[in-house]
Amino acid sequence: MGFRFRKTISLIPGVRLNISKSGVSASVGGQGETVNIGKGGRVRGTVGLPGSGISYSDSITPAGQGRGAYRVVAIVAAVAAYALYRWLH
């Protein structure tokens, strides 16, 4: 098992700076969905059901270079619809 280091600094609500031994990244979002911009401009989207421990994460590529963005957008929409349903009932 290797040594790991990570420090997260909250800049403003919903925006965090992540520092680790492999580099620096920025995260935008809150409970349920987050977009992370990391080393080399890599973008990763993560969506989940808060409090459940269930989440899905995928790399988001620029338009025309893959379907990762479409999957993340579809899952974000599903999570948002579920959260709205729970909030209304």
ChimeraX attribute file (.defattr): number of C-alpha atoms within 10 A of each C-alpha:
attribute: neighborCount
match mode: 1-to-1
recipient: residues
	/A:1	3
	/A:2	3
	/A:3	5
	/A:4	8
	/A:5	8
	/A:6	11
	/A:7	10
	/A:8	14
	/A:9	11
	/A:10	12
	/A:11	10
	/A:12	9
	/A:13	9
	/A:14	12
	/A:15	17
	/A:16	18
	/A:17	17
	/A:18	18
	/A:19	15
	/A:20	12
	/A:21	10
	/A:22	10
	/A:23	11
	/A:24	15
	/A:25	19
	/A:26	19
	/A:27	20
	/A:28	16
	/A:29	16
	/A:30	14
	/A:31	11
	/A:32	17
	/A:33	21
	/A:34	19
	/A:35	21
	/A:36	22
	/A:37	19
	/A:38	15
	/A:39	12
	/A:40	8
	/A:41	9
	/A:42	13
	/A:43	19
	/A:44	19
	/A:45	23
	/A:46	20
	/A:47	25
	/A:48	20
	/A:49	16
	/A:50	14
	/A:51	8
	/A:52	7
	/A:53	7
	/A:54	10
	/A:55	13
	/A:56	14
	/A:57	17
	/A:58	16
	/A:59	18
	/A:60	23
	/A:61	15
	/A:62	12
	/A:63	10
	/A:64	7
	/A:65	9
	/A:66	11
	/A:67	14
	/A:68	17
	/A:69	20
	/A:70	13
	/A:71	16
	/A:72	22
	/A:73	15
	/A:74	11
	/A:75	19
	/A:76	20
	/A:77	13
	/A:78	14
	/A:79	18
	/A:80	17
	/A:81	12
	/A:82	13
	/A:83	14
	/A:84	11
	/A:85	10
	/A:86	9
	/A:87	8
	/A:88	7
	/A:89	5
